[in-house]
């Protein structure tokens, strides 16, 4: 049995694990062992469907020390006018570069790919090779870093929660590109971003919207991607934040809040006649939204219970199907809705979201604080977990906690400067665009409504408990 020693044992080499390690070694001389069950870094991007893309711009994704993409604006397609979004292939290549050019090249990191972490005992942590079965004991001087706590559920590895009769054509989104026979139609199962991506891909590939049937158990609230643009379009992002705070400051109750958020363009829905009951923070461009709205055969009878030879049994009824129909399983849960826990603890760091909907800067921030601060209580104060959202009412807690975290960072001179300088910071470079009329107006309204919005969201927060419990 091999025995090695290190300062940090990091489990998981996806965005979260590599982002943490990148910041840690940039700001310290720590020694790190990075372990992943896959053969290369990149986490779930290694298993994603072929047509996957980032939801948001490449400019603010990845690790802090290595840019992703060219910071160009797309000129064609449904993302035209907005900053580029990396493809799955580009992301896998990027994380390989991160490993080779940044982590391994530093001399501070060792990577054990195709290894499982099997727990720990008095001798240390035990990892085992998936290829050879060889066991290695890792003795950790400082901390174990769990970068798998919020690991995503991937469609290609997902076990459906419904039964399927023999002969039914069921594929994951990955299987769509390997079809050998034409389909009589496509039935997309699920309401999340994977289902949206699948419907968009089918439309882009020339499938008539009338041949697509979409089983949506819950309709989602969606973010307009135009309001989440960095760099030369950062004024639009700040304008979106100002609109959110204005809505939050004026809302009399939860229903009024969502009417105001929708009226301001900060939340949009697929069907204007159906009230959304889900919020997982997907983003779409207006062109993508129009494309998805062209699919009018939407089934709202709950989740799939069983796929039979001639019918799909749902929670609240059934619909017909046939042997020529291709059923696309997009029901994997995606984001893991795990309870929050302190990020910094005795001998352990549990990686979690801090700034809402920005996983890259969260990982880098935690690594930076671990490298530069000694007091765990202070680090936890600056890095309060902000769990993923599920129900629309979660928007209140999600936004309120984000406002509190931003205030703490601004009050800490060193940390505030680090956040502002980070390439992962979506709001970075505000000062460079302060002369723009939109930026001046947005900043004035941000300052005007910030305090009132925070106070009003604190008042609304107790109402969200009943709303999510009812859902």
PyMOL commands that set and color helices and strands:
alter all, ss='L'
color gray80, all
select helices_A, chain A and resi 15-27+43-46+58-60+88-106+155-157+173-176+193-204+209-211+225-227+231-250+254-263+286-293+359-372+376-382+394-411+413-421+430-433+437-470
alter helices_A, ss='H'
color red, helices_A
select strands_A, chain A and resi 2-11+32-35+109-112+115-121+124-129+135-146+163-164+169-171+185-189+212-215+221-224+268-269+283-284+298-299+304-307+311-314+317-320+325-329+344-345+348-350
alter strands_A, ss='S'
color yellow, strands_A
deselect
rebuild
show_as cartoon
